[in-house]
Amino acid sequence: MSYRDGWAAINLEMPKRVPRTEYSAEGHWALLKRVTGMDVSETSPEELKAAARRAFYIAWNYDFYWSTSVQVDFGKWQTNMGHAEYAAGGEDYDTRVQCPFSTPEEVLDFDPLVELPLKSRSEMTAQAEDAYARSCRNNPDGVSMTGIYFTCMSGLINIFGWDMLLTAAGLDPERFGRLANRYCEWIGAYFEALAEVDVPVVMVHDDIVWTSGAFLAPAWYRRYVFPNYKRLFAPLAESGKRIMYTSDGNYTEFVDDIAAAGVHGFVMEPATDMKYVAEEYGRTHVFIGNADTRVLLSGTRGEIRAEVERCMAIGKKCPGFFMAVGNHIPPNTPVDSALYYNEVYEELSGR
């Protein structure tokens, strides 16, 4: 049932219920324990964790499994910016900060085509095929995919880190734009390989904005980012794949540019205006979101219901709408709030 409804929505065929997906909920062990009845925690054996995740996906009726499993190799050229505590038990907390670049001039002189390693085409395709096949085996009741996380801006953030990126781009936007073009030429090999893989749905991720919107001048994106998107996405579209697009933050001002680049669907956080997406693209594109996790973290039952009702009022009339908490369900979410969110979703999901 979940695969059928997910695939129908991806193809804009209006399933009888609003399909759904979620992010990070599978790492909320207290929630999984309540939903599945399994005595699972962050210290459990991996076999038990996998079984609990599987049972949770079925119980919450996931129709769509977000994935960017293509492994991009940057070699030594990546910045570690540290990480705040997010996962249960704080296992992702990281105070290490390291950048291979000392000055903005070093950033602007960097040539991705010369410096970054490149896997063989066969390595790229085999890795993508294996990851997709594994997801299909593990999640046969929903739509699986593979995809690329470091499309353009996310790749540059990974290489340079925020401080060096923003400084270099601010000092010489044109040189930094030419650098972005060279990066996209390099990452293009991954997109070309992905076009050869027998995968019907591809996720393209690129964090092009902050919660407040663009962090570089909008004109810069339209000169250097979106033309590259068109070139990168073309092989995927020509091979018949459905292209889903994800960016954190508020990318409302770029929705039209992203649509023009050839995507078939939008994944968004609550900061992006889902109402605009529904009004302009609700009959022609998939869109996924965008309940606000902050309501689950601290809201009342009435506020949680209102948030689900808001999303359903926007999306329910659109054939490609998927319900989701747009900015994840982290492990500090009260279990009762998450359960009530799911209860309201199930109540309102029928069309």
Secondary structure as GFF3:
##gff-version 3
##sequence-region A 1 351
A	DSSP	alpha_helix	2	10	.	.	.	ID=ss1
A	DSSP	three_ten_helix	25	27	.	.	.	ID=ss2
A	DSSP	alpha_helix	29	36	.	.	.	ID=ss3
A	DSSP	alpha_helix	46	59	.	.	.	ID=ss4
A	DSSP	three_ten_helix	88	90	.	.	.	ID=ss5
A	DSSP	alpha_helix	104	109	.	.	.	ID=ss6
A	DSSP	alpha_helix	112	115	.	.	.	ID=ss7
A	DSSP	alpha_helix	121	138	.	.	.	ID=ss8
A	DSSP	beta_strand	146	148	.	.	.	ID=ss9
A	DSSP	alpha_helix	153	171	.	.	.	ID=ss10
A	DSSP	alpha_helix	173	196	.	.	.	ID=ss11
A	DSSP	beta_strand	201	205	.	.	.	ID=ss12
A	DSSP	beta_strand	209	210	.	.	.	ID=ss13
A	DSSP	beta_strand	213	214	.	.	.	ID=ss14
A	DSSP	alpha_helix	218	220	.	.	.	ID=ss15
A	DSSP	pi_helix	221	225	.	.	.	ID=ss16
A	DSSP	alpha_helix	226	238	.	.	.	ID=ss17
A	DSSP	beta_strand	242	247	.	.	.	ID=ss18
A	DSSP	three_ten_helix	252	254	.	.	.	ID=ss19
A	DSSP	alpha_helix	255	260	.	.	.	ID=ss20
A	DSSP	beta_strand	265	268	.	.	.	ID=ss21
A	DSSP	alpha_helix	274	281	.	.	.	ID=ss22
A	DSSP	beta_strand	286	291	.	.	.	ID=ss23
A	DSSP	alpha_helix	293	298	.	.	.	ID=ss24
A	DSSP	alpha_helix	301	315	.	.	.	ID=ss25
A	DSSP	beta_strand	321	325	.	.	.	ID=ss26
A	DSSP	alpha_helix	335	348	.	.	.	ID=ss27
###
